[in-house]
Structure formats: C-alpha cells, structure tokens
C-alpha cells in the first residue's frame, strides 16, 4: 500500500465553517472524520482534523508489530467508508476460534468456547489486519474527501466549550470554531480533561507483550485464547502464515 511522507504542516484545503473539529489523527480520529465527512457519506459534514503531528508522516511500510481484530460490524463500517476494499487483501480471516480456561497452573485446558465455519454462517466473524494498512487506507480516504481538512503541525493550546460554538486555539494562535468537538487525542486526552469529563481508574500492575511469529505449520486461520492463572495468552492469525 502506498503511504504518504511528511508534507506541509497546515491545511491541505481550507474549511471556512467547519461543523466538527476532530482532535487526533490516529485510527479513531480518522474513523470519526471519515464517518462524518468522508466521500461515501450521503450528507457529509465539514470536518477539520487536528493533530500536533502531520499524519501523513505516521504511515510507513515498516511493521511495528501492532495488529487489530476487526469484527464483522467494524468490517461493515469500513466497507461503508470505502476503506475495506483497499485493505481486504491484507486481512486474515479468523475461520476458527477456540477459548480455553484453566483454574490452576499445569491443569489441562478444556475448551470453554469454540466457533467454526458453521457458527459463523459462511462469513468470518472477524479478521486480523496490521494497523499500518488500516491507517494508510483511512488516511488516503481522508485526503481525498473535499469535506475533510487537515490542521496539523500545531498542538491545541486552549479549549473553550460553549455556550455557543466550541473554540480551539492552536499553538500558532489560529482559532477554530465548531458546534462539535470530537476528542480522539489518546487515553490521557487533554480535551477530555479541559471539558471537565472525569475519569476513574486504577493500576493492575500488569503488562502485555505483543509479538509477531511465523509458523512452521499452517495456522488455517485458527485463533486461540487461553486464560490461565498468570494471565491470558492469545495467538491470532495473520496473512503469510504469521500470527500476532
């Protein structure tokens, strides 16, 4: 998939009266922008996509190990947005799913849940796809839409939420106003904090490891997840006889 390198920092086309300001141009922000102002939306809104970095420099051909499980409903969303058609060749269907559970270390792992082609009614319930392909396709669609503008290379320095229009001030002093702001700026969202939306959380003192392996034998599209006393282990099939 062809990816875009870094280009100019500010808007690739001006939007004089945006309907929506989307903060954050990663996967969630791009999906929001396309859902509201993409080329396949029947009545598109004018969207400005804001990010401190230029998203055209994010996508790359280097594999960073991250992949996503795309459920059937998410696949239908990507189809409607004109994205799935661009990435389907890079997706691996989950043709069988097995979940096991064991209460004690060393115990046999009886199958707790199993789904195969019969349960999926002829259509895979989900696919695995590397994030780089999803990102590249969504970014291409956003750049191709006349209703989506980029305001990138400048962080948001000030937030003002109503009454009336919300106003976002960028680091260079540019002020953008719209009736709606979408905060897709990460788990530690500054926009959420500025809006006074509280968050309750606590640490589990755990960590997760993500790796990609290549199989000696064919995986046949089989996904497995094992719940153990020390934590879960999942192996999810990728194209090319690899797995995440």
Secondary structure, 3 states (H helix, E strand, C coil): CCCCCCCCCCCCCCCCCCCEEEECCCHHHHHHHHHHHCCCCCCCCCEEEEECCCHHHCCCCCCCCCEEEEEHHHHHHHHHCCCHHHHHHHCEECCEEEEEECCCCCCCCEEEEEECCCCCCCCCCEEEEEHHHHHHHHHHHHHHCCCEEEEECCCEEEEECCCCCEEEEECCCCEEEECEEEECCCCCCHHHHHCCCCCCCCCCCCCCCCCCEECCCCCCCEEEEEEECCEEEEECEECCCEEC
